[in-house]
Amino acid sequence: SAARRSYASNNPNSLKAYEQATESLPGGGTRSSIFIHPFPLFIERGDGSEIIDVDGHKYLDFVSDFTSGIYGKTNPVLKKAIIEGLDNGLQLGAHTLPESSLSSELCSRFPSMHLIRFANSGTEANILAISTGLHYTGRKKVVVFEGGYHGSVLSHFGEDGGDLKVPYDFVVCPYNDITGTNSIIRKYAEEIGVIIVEPMLGAGGCIPGNPEFLQSLRELSTEIGAVLIFDEVQTARLSIGGRQKILGITPDMTTLGKFFGGGFAFGAFGGKKAIMSLFDARQPNSISHGGTFNNSPLTMIAGLTAVQHILTEENLRNLNELGDSLRENLNKVFDEEELPFKMTGLGSINQLHYTSPSQKREGLDLFFFCLLDRGYWIAQRGLVSLNFAMTNKDVKGFENAVIEAARGVKSSL
Ligand code: PLP
């Protein structure tokens, strides 16, 4: 398309960098989720809410690294803590005080987490949580949901996803469908050890789980003796205790990731004492769980600083309110002007969908390149995630640019 051709000719340095990268990386990158067709932009640096690419273009970043970049590109409070932390050693290979302070803070925030263990990514946390749930119940099957995403080896997008799978015995159920899910789960009731669910489908399109649906999973898990896991890797930022605290639904286990490492690689899984005590090294038959970087000192210090000073109840409320009003304003204009777009999501995590049944790919594509031309960076699939470096003015500017881009798409397709 013309939009793609103009993108290609405007970004010669990115194209060159990309061609070079394909010589050592399959597809030129190491994260499939950030690939852009026909080739991705190479970003040189970030500043506040902006990113600057290798051709010198500046964009306001509304991807925020798929929700993990909640602090923006630079944050003075984190920077100071990390620099001070550097003086105490890169790696210590031992128990540290920031590690137990961070665990204590997270356990006090999430009602389901009596005890917690750290890992290095959301994917790893989910693999560990699922394995723990199966071990605890002595069962084999894992219930997951259509459109669910629990990490690079744990996604359930269906046939066109091309997902790499770990050898779990998955039972895939329809999200937000109480009757459909009930009948499948009852069929395998005695074999199901774990039910894992996102309180809002994230990568699956920012589709909030209905409270009644999530509550029905709570009741069903208890009834059949399965471990219910809430994957709050994204939704943990919707309130100080994640979506579970907002809804008052307490799973048996919870997984976290992304922003709780204060910008560093992070994952965590935790839950009821009876389950998590399996890892208590004082017990004779405890499960061994290692991980060289599980308690990396810089991650612990950055994470602790973030929860103490940045991820406060007030800051999270403000950011989520900003996202709620962006979504409401946009959907109002989309409706009034019959523009073929809709924004779904909760708080500061949202997704723009192209709603016309025809030319779906072209519509979202054109929209994406229109926004890039105006200096706004969203995920090519439509994800829009806010961060603390953004001002109200940035978000208002984005709102206007989205409306203009949507009008442009409507008139040209
Ligand atoms: N779970 C959810 C809900 C996610 O959104 C993600 C990442 O996007 C993950 C798990 C995986 O986390 P990570 O990318 O840190 O492995």
Residues whose N, C-alpha, C, O or C-beta is under 5 A from the ligand:
A	BS01	PLP	S121 G122 T123 E124 Y149 H150 G151 E198 G202 D231 V233 Q234 G257 K258 F266
